[in-house]
Amino acid sequence: MKIINIIAAIVLPPLGVFLTMGVSQALLINVLLTLLGWIPGVIHALWVISKQSEKASA
């Protein structure tokens, strides 16, 4: 996982998802979760970043 993406996911969750996936369905979901609460947005962003990192290493 890139450290920049992780820091972005903690500070501003949609930015972390955008840097990892670009404009996608995951970004829309993350924006909605972040609007509902910062913590759900962070959890989802870290999950998306970790899943993308697993795909890249496999």
mmCIF file as gemmi writes it, N, C-alpha and C atoms, coordinates in Angstrom:
data_model
loop_
_atom_site.group_PDB
_atom_site.id
_atom_site.type_symbol
_atom_site.label_atom_id
_atom_site.label_alt_id
_atom_site.label_comp_id
_atom_site.label_asym_id
_atom_site.label_entity_id
_atom_site.label_seq_id
_atom_site.pdbx_PDB_ins_code
_atom_site.Cartn_x
_atom_site.Cartn_y
_atom_site.Cartn_z
_atom_site.occupancy
_atom_site.B_iso_or_equiv
_atom_site.pdbx_formal_charge
_atom_site.auth_seq_id
_atom_site.auth_asym_id
_atom_site.pdbx_PDB_model_num
ATOM 1 N N . MET Axp A 1 ? 0.842 -1.183 0 1 0 ? 1 A 1
ATOM 2 C CA . MET Axp A 1 ? 0 0 0 1 0 ? 1 A 1
ATOM 3 C C . MET Axp A 1 ? 0.885 1.243 0 1 0 ? 1 A 1
ATOM 4 N N . LYS Axp A 2 ? 0.498 2.184 -0.787 1 0 ? 2 A 1
ATOM 5 C CA . LYS Axp A 2 ? 1.249 3.429 -0.816 1 0 ? 2 A 1
ATOM 6 C C . LYS Axp A 2 ? 0.9 4.262 0.413 1 0 ? 2 A 1
ATOM 7 N N . ILE Axp A 3 ? 1.916 4.786 1.029 1 0 ? 3 A 1
ATOM 8 C CA . ILE Axp A 3 ? 1.726 5.565 2.253 1 0 ? 3 A 1
ATOM 9 C C . ILE Axp A 3 ? 0.916 6.83 1.984 1 0 ? 3 A 1
ATOM 10 N N . ILE Axp A 4 ? 1.076 7.419 0.803 1 0 ? 4 A 1
ATOM 11 C CA . ILE Axp A 4 ? 0.313 8.627 0.454 1 0 ? 4 A 1
ATOM 12 C C . ILE Axp A 4 ? -1.182 8.312 0.426 1 0 ? 4 A 1
ATOM 13 N N . ASN Axp A 5 ? -1.545 7.173 -0.151 1 0 ? 5 A 1
ATOM 14 C CA . ASN Axp A 5 ? -2.961 6.791 -0.22 1 0 ? 5 A 1
ATOM 15 C C . ASN Axp A 5 ? -3.536 6.549 1.171 1 0 ? 5 A 1
ATOM 16 N N . ILE Axp A 6 ? -2.751 5.951 2.042 1 0 ? 6 A 1
ATOM 17 C CA . ILE Axp A 6 ? -3.23 5.667 3.396 1 0 ? 6 A 1
ATOM 18 C C . ILE Axp A 6 ? -3.44 6.965 4.169 1 0 ? 6 A 1
ATOM 19 N N . ILE Axp A 7 ? -2.488 7.885 4.051 1 0 ? 7 A 1
ATOM 20 C CA . ILE Axp A 7 ? -2.634 9.164 4.739 1 0 ? 7 A 1
ATOM 21 C C . ILE Axp A 7 ? -3.842 9.925 4.188 1 0 ? 7 A 1
ATOM 22 N N . ALA Axp A 8 ? -4.014 9.91 2.862 1 0 ? 8 A 1
ATOM 23 C CA . ALA Axp A 8 ? -5.161 10.581 2.248 1 0 ? 8 A 1
ATOM 24 C C . ALA Axp A 8 ? -6.465 9.94 2.7 1 0 ? 8 A 1
ATOM 25 N N . ALA Axp A 9 ? -6.468 8.612 2.852 1 0 ? 9 A 1
ATOM 26 C CA . ALA Axp A 9 ? -7.68 7.915 3.289 1 0 ? 9 A 1
ATOM 27 C C . ALA Axp A 9 ? -8.059 8.291 4.707 1 0 ? 9 A 1
ATOM 28 N N . ILE Axp A 10 ? -7.085 8.573 5.54 1 0 ? 10 A 1
ATOM 29 C CA . ILE Axp A 10 ? -7.379 8.943 6.921 1 0 ? 10 A 1
ATOM 30 C C . ILE Axp A 10 ? -7.829 10.398 7.009 1 0 ? 10 A 1
ATOM 31 N N . VAL Axp A 11 ? -7.152 11.278 6.28 1 0 ? 11 A 1
ATOM 32 C CA . VAL Axp A 11 ? -7.472 12.705 6.346 1 0 ? 11 A 1
ATOM 33 C C . VAL Axp A 11 ? -8.767 13.008 5.602 1 0 ? 11 A 1
ATOM 34 N N . LEU Axp A 12 ? -8.878 12.538 4.361 1 0 ? 12 A 1
ATOM 35 C CA . LEU Axp A 12 ? -10.047 12.784 3.524 1 0 ? 12 A 1
ATOM 36 C C . LEU Axp A 12 ? -10.34 11.498 2.742 1 0 ? 12 A 1
ATOM 37 N N . PRO Axp A 13 ? -11.207 10.637 3.268 1 0 ? 13 A 1
ATOM 38 C CA . PRO Axp A 13 ? -11.408 9.308 2.697 1 0 ? 13 A 1
ATOM 39 C C . PRO Axp A 13 ? -11.703 9.273 1.184 1 0 ? 13 A 1
ATOM 40 N N . PRO Axp A 14 ? -12.563 10.128 0.636 1 0 ? 14 A 1
ATOM 41 C CA . PRO Axp A 14 ? -12.789 10.044 -0.81 1 0 ? 14 A 1
ATOM 42 C C . PRO Axp A 14 ? -11.532 10.314 -1.64 1 0 ? 14 A 1
ATOM 43 N N . LEU Axp A 15 ? -10.629 11.133 -1.132 1 0 ? 15 A 1
ATOM 44 C CA . LEU Axp A 15 ? -9.385 11.396 -1.852 1 0 ? 15 A 1
ATOM 45 C C . LEU Axp A 15 ? -8.534 10.131 -1.93 1 0 ? 15 A 1
ATOM 46 N N . GLY Axp A 16 ? -8.465 9.38 -0.859 1 0 ? 16 A 1
ATOM 47 C CA . GLY Axp A 16 ? -7.718 8.122 -0.869 1 0 ? 16 A 1
ATOM 48 C C . GLY Axp A 16 ? -8.278 7.132 -1.868 1 0 ? 16 A 1
ATOM 49 N N . VAL Axp A 17 ? -9.602 7.05 -1.936 1 0 ? 17 A 1
ATOM 50 C CA . VAL Axp A 17 ? -10.237 6.145 -2.895 1 0 ? 17 A 1
ATOM 51 C C . VAL Axp A 17 ? -10.02 6.648 -4.321 1 0 ? 17 A 1
ATOM 52 N N . PHE Axp A 18 ? -10.116 7.953 -4.522 1 0 ? 18 A 1
ATOM 53 C CA . PHE Axp A 18 ? -9.904 8.517 -5.853 1 0 ? 18 A 1
ATOM 54 C C . PHE Axp A 18 ? -8.482 8.262 -6.344 1 0 ? 18 A 1
ATOM 55 N N . LEU Axp A 19 ? -7.5 8.429 -5.485 1 0 ? 19 A 1
ATOM 56 C CA . LEU Axp A 19 ? -6.115 8.19 -5.877 1 0 ? 19 A 1
ATOM 57 C C . LEU Axp A 19 ? -5.864 6.725 -6.21 1 0 ? 19 A 1
ATOM 58 N N . THR Axp A 20 ? -6.63 5.836 -5.594 1 0 ? 20 A 1
ATOM 59 C CA . THR Axp A 20 ? -6.445 4.41 -5.822 1 0 ? 20 A 1
ATOM 60 C C . THR Axp A 20 ? -7.255 3.905 -7.013 1 0 ? 20 A 1
ATOM 61 N N . MET Axp A 21 ? -8.524 4.296 -7.101 1 0 ? 21 A 1
ATOM 62 C CA . MET Axp A 21 ? -9.435 3.724 -8.091 1 0 ? 21 A 1
ATOM 63 C C . MET Axp A 21 ? -9.844 4.692 -9.192 1 0 ? 21 A 1
ATOM 64 N N . GLY Axp A 22 ? -9.646 5.981 -8.985 1 0 ? 22 A 1
ATOM 65 C CA . GLY Axp A 22 ? -10.164 6.952 -9.942 1 0 ? 22 A 1
ATOM 66 C C . GLY Axp A 22 ? -11.653 7.143 -9.714 1 0 ? 22 A 1
ATOM 67 N N . VAL Axp A 23 ? -12.332 7.692 -10.711 1 0 ? 23 A 1
ATOM 68 C CA . VAL Axp A 23 ? -13.776 7.878 -10.599 1 0 ? 23 A 1
ATOM 69 C C . VAL Axp A 23 ? -14.427 6.519 -10.837 1 0 ? 23 A 1
ATOM 70 N N . SER Axp A 24 ? -15.088 6.016 -9.811 1 0 ? 24 A 1
ATOM 71 C CA . SER Axp A 24 ? -15.678 4.683 -9.89 1 0 ? 24 A 1
ATOM 72 C C . SER Axp A 24 ? -16.847 4.585 -8.919 1 0 ? 24 A 1
ATOM 73 N N . GLN Axp A 25 ? -17.447 3.416 -8.897 1 0 ? 25 A 1
ATOM 74 C CA . GLN Axp A 25 ? -18.543 3.163 -7.981 1 0 ? 25 A 1
ATOM 75 C C . GLN Axp A 25 ? -18.047 3.197 -6.528 1 0 ? 25 A 1
ATOM 76 N N . ALA Axp A 26 ? -16.83 2.742 -6.307 1 0 ? 26 A 1
ATOM 77 C CA . ALA Axp A 26 ? -16.26 2.759 -4.96 1 0 ? 26 A 1
ATOM 78 C C . ALA Axp A 26 ? -16.124 4.19 -4.447 1 0 ? 26 A 1
ATOM 79 N N . LEU Axp A 27 ? -15.81 5.123 -5.328 1 0 ? 27 A 1
ATOM 80 C CA . LEU Axp A 27 ? -15.702 6.523 -4.925 1 0 ? 27 A 1
ATOM 81 C C . LEU Axp A 27 ? -17.065 7.068 -4.5 1 0 ? 27 A 1
ATOM 82 N N . LEU Axp A 28 ? -18.085 6.765 -5.259 1 0 ? 28 A 1
ATOM 83 C CA . LEU Axp A 28 ? -19.437 7.223 -4.915 1 0 ? 28 A 1
ATOM 84 C C . LEU Axp A 28 ? -19.873 6.647 -3.569 1 0 ? 28 A 1
ATOM 85 N N . ILE Axp A 29 ? -19.628 5.373 -3.351 1 0 ? 29 A 1
ATOM 86 C CA . ILE Axp A 29 ? -19.974 4.743 -2.076 1 0 ? 29 A 1
ATOM 87 C C . ILE Axp A 29 ? -19.221 5.403 -0.938 1 0 ? 29 A 1
ATOM 88 N N . ASN Axp A 30 ? -17.938 5.689 -1.173 1 0 ? 30 A 1
ATOM 89 C CA . ASN Axp A 30 ? -17.14 6.306 -0.123 1 0 ? 30 A 1
ATOM 90 C C . ASN Axp A 30 ? -17.606 7.713 0.191 1 0 ? 30 A 1
ATOM 91 N N . VAL Axp A 31 ? -17.992 8.471 -0.814 1 0 ? 31 A 1
ATOM 92 C CA . VAL Axp A 31 ? -18.511 9.816 -0.565 1 0 ? 31 A 1
ATOM 93 C C . VAL Axp A 31 ? -19.767 9.735 0.304 1 0 ? 31 A 1
ATOM 94 N N . LEU Axp A 32 ? -20.657 8.819 -0.016 1 0 ? 32 A 1
ATOM 95 C CA . LEU Axp A 32 ? -21.881 8.662 0.769 1 0 ? 32 A 1
ATOM 96 C C . LEU Axp A 32 ? -21.575 8.237 2.208 1 0 ? 32 A 1
ATOM 97 N N . LEU Axp A 33 ? -20.656 7.289 2.366 1 0 ? 33 A 1
ATOM 98 C CA . LEU Axp A 33 ? -20.289 6.855 3.714 1 0 ? 33 A 1
ATOM 99 C C . LEU Axp A 33 ? -19.629 7.981 4.501 1 0 ? 33 A 1
ATOM 100 N N . THR Axp A 34 ? -18.816 8.775 3.838 1 0 ? 34 A 1
ATOM 101 C CA . THR Axp A 34 ? -18.166 9.89 4.523 1 0 ? 34 A 1
ATOM 102 C C . THR Axp A 34 ? -19.18 10.945 4.94 1 0 ? 34 A 1
ATOM 103 N N . LEU Axp A 35 ? -20.2 11.16 4.128 1 0 ? 35 A 1
ATOM 104 C CA . LEU Axp A 35 ? -21.249 12.106 4.506 1 0 ? 35 A 1
ATOM 105 C C . LEU Axp A 35 ? -22.035 11.607 5.712 1 0 ? 35 A 1
ATOM 106 N N . LEU Axp A 36 ? -22.178 10.285 5.831 1 0 ? 36 A 1
ATOM 107 C CA . LEU Axp A 36 ? -22.87 9.714 6.982 1 0 ? 36 A 1
ATOM 108 C C . LEU Axp A 36 ? -22.017 9.776 8.251 1 0 ? 36 A 1
ATOM 109 N N . GLY Axp A 37 ? -20.726 9.734 8.067 1 0 ? 37 A 1
ATOM 110 C CA . GLY Axp A 37 ? -19.819 9.801 9.206 1 0 ? 37 A 1
ATOM 111 C C . GLY Axp A 37 ? -18.402 9.593 8.733 1 0 ? 37 A 1
ATOM 112 N N . TRP Axp A 38 ? -17.47 10.258 9.38 1 0 ? 38 A 1
ATOM 113 C CA . TRP Axp A 38 ? -16.08 10.209 8.948 1 0 ? 38 A 1
ATOM 114 C C . TRP Axp A 38 ? -15.495 8.802 9.116 1 0 ? 38 A 1
ATOM 115 N N . ILE Axp A 39 ? -15.8 8.135 10.22 1 0 ? 39 A 1
ATOM 116 C CA . ILE Axp A 39 ? -15.215 6.821 10.506 1 0 ? 39 A 1
ATOM 117 C C . ILE Axp A 39 ? -15.642 5.762 9.485 1 0 ? 39 A 1
ATOM 118 N N . PRO Axp A 40 ? -16.924 5.653 9.105 1 0 ? 40 A 1
ATOM 119 C CA . PRO Axp A 40 ? -17.26 4.69 8.05 1 0 ? 40 A 1
ATOM 120 C C . PRO Axp A 40 ? -16.536 4.969 6.731 1 0 ? 40 A 1
ATOM 121 N N . GLY Axp A 41 ? -16.343 6.239 6.415 1 0 ? 41 A 1
ATOM 122 C CA . GLY Axp A 41 ? -15.612 6.598 5.205 1 0 ? 41 A 1
ATOM 123 C C . GLY Axp A 41 ? -14.16 6.155 5.263 1 0 ? 41 A 1
ATOM 124 N N . VAL Axp A 42 ? -13.53 6.34 6.42 1 0 ? 42 A 1
ATOM 125 C CA . VAL Axp A 42 ? -12.135 5.93 6.589 1 0 ? 42 A 1
ATOM 126 C C . VAL Axp A 42 ? -12.007 4.416 6.485 1 0 ? 42 A 1
ATOM 127 N N . ILE Axp A 43 ? -12.897 3.691 7.14 1 0 ? 43 A 1
ATOM 128 C CA . ILE Axp A 43 ? -12.854 2.225 7.106 1 0 ? 43 A 1
ATOM 129 C C . ILE Axp A 43 ? -13.006 1.727 5.671 1 0 ? 43 A 1
ATOM 130 N N . HIS Axp A 44 ? -13.964 2.269 4.94 1 0 ? 44 A 1
ATOM 131 C CA . HIS Axp A 44 ? -14.179 1.849 3.562 1 0 ? 44 A 1
ATOM 132 C C . HIS Axp A 44 ? -12.98 2.202 2.688 1 0 ? 44 A 1
ATOM 133 N N . ALA Axp A 45 ? -12.42 3.388 2.867 1 0 ? 45 A 1
ATOM 134 C CA . ALA Axp A 45 ? -11.27 3.807 2.065 1 0 ? 45 A 1
ATOM 135 C C . ALA Axp A 45 ? -10.071 2.887 2.301 1 0 ? 45 A 1
ATOM 136 N N . LEU Axp A 46 ? -9.788 2.58 3.554 1 0 ? 46 A 1
ATOM 137 C CA . LEU Axp A 46 ? -8.677 1.677 3.847 1 0 ? 46 A 1
ATOM 138 C C . LEU Axp A 46 ? -8.925 0.283 3.292 1 0 ? 46 A 1
ATOM 139 N N . TRP Axp A 47 ? -10.164 -0.16 3.331 1 0 ? 47 A 1
ATOM 140 C CA . TRP Axp A 47 ? -10.512 -1.465 2.766 1 0 ? 47 A 1
ATOM 141 C C . TRP Axp A 47 ? -10.294 -1.48 1.252 1 0 ? 47 A 1
ATOM 142 N N . VAL Axp A 48 ? -10.74 -0.439 0.561 1 0 ? 48 A 1
ATOM 143 C CA . VAL Axp A 48 ? -10.57 -0.357 -0.893 1 0 ? 48 A 1
ATOM 144 C C . VAL Axp A 48 ? -9.083 -0.323 -1.25 1 0 ? 48 A 1
ATOM 145 N N . ILE Axp A 49 ? -8.301 0.456 -0.52 1 0 ? 49 A 1
ATOM 146 C CA . ILE Axp A 49 ? -6.872 0.556 -0.799 1 0 ? 49 A 1
ATOM 147 C C . ILE Axp A 49 ? -6.18 -0.787 -0.569 1 0 ? 49 A 1
ATOM 148 N N . SER Axp A 50 ? -6.541 -1.483 0.503 1 0 ? 50 A 1
ATOM 149 C CA . SER Axp A 50 ? -5.91 -2.771 0.79 1 0 ? 50 A 1
ATOM 150 C C . SER Axp A 50 ? -6.301 -3.826 -0.245 1 0 ? 50 A 1
ATOM 151 N N . LYS Axp A 51 ? -7.544 -3.832 -0.692 1 0 ? 51 A 1
ATOM 152 C CA . LYS Axp A 51 ? -7.976 -4.794 -1.714 1 0 ? 51 A 1
ATOM 153 C C . LYS Axp A 51 ? -7.273 -4.524 -3.042 1 0 ? 51 A 1
ATOM 154 N N . GLN Axp A 52 ? -7.115 -3.268 -3.402 1 0 ? 52 A 1
ATOM 155 C CA . GLN Axp A 52 ? -6.433 -2.927 -4.642 1 0 ? 52 A 1
ATOM 156 C C . GLN Axp A 52 ? -4.957 -3.306 -4.563 1 0 ? 52 A 1
ATOM 157 N N . SER Axp A 53 ? -4.37 -3.148 -3.384 1 0 ? 53 A 1
ATOM 158 C CA . SER Axp A 53 ? -2.977 -3.518 -3.189 1 0 ? 53 A 1
ATOM 159 C C . SER Axp A 53 ? -2.795 -5.039 -3.3 1 0 ? 53 A 1
ATOM 160 N N . GLU Axp A 54 ? -3.767 -5.808 -2.813 1 0 ? 54 A 1
ATOM 161 C CA . GLU Axp A 54 ? -3.709 -7.269 -2.934 1 0 ? 54 A 1
ATOM 162 C C . GLU Axp A 54 ? -3.777 -7.688 -4.387 1 0 ? 54 A 1
ATOM 163 N N . LYS Axp A 55 ? -4.631 -7.044 -5.179 1 0 ? 55 A 1
ATOM 164 C CA . LYS Axp A 55 ? -4.753 -7.376 -6.589 1 0 ? 55 A 1
ATOM 165 C C . LYS Axp A 55 ? -3.464 -7.059 -7.344 1 0 ? 55 A 1
ATOM 166 N N . ALA Axp A 56 ? -2.827 -5.965 -6.979 1 0 ? 56 A 1
ATOM 167 C CA . ALA Axp A 56 ? -1.601 -5.551 -7.664 1 0 ? 56 A 1
ATOM 168 C C . ALA Axp A 56 ? -0.442 -6.506 -7.353 1 0 ? 56 A 1
ATOM 169 N N . SER Axp A 57 ? -0.409 -7.04 -6.151 1 0 ? 57 A 1
ATOM 170 C CA . SER Axp A 57 ? 0.701 -7.915 -5.776 1 0 ? 57 A 1
ATOM 171 C C . SER Axp A 57 ? 0.486 -9.356 -6.236 1 0 ? 57 A 1
ATOM 172 N N . ALA Axp A 58 ? -0.726 -9.734 -6.55 1 0 ? 58 A 1
ATOM 173 C CA . ALA Axp A 58 ? -1.012 -11.123 -6.955 1 0 ? 58 A 1
ATOM 174 C C . ALA Axp A 58 ? -0.778 -11.347 -8.42 1 0 ? 58 A 1
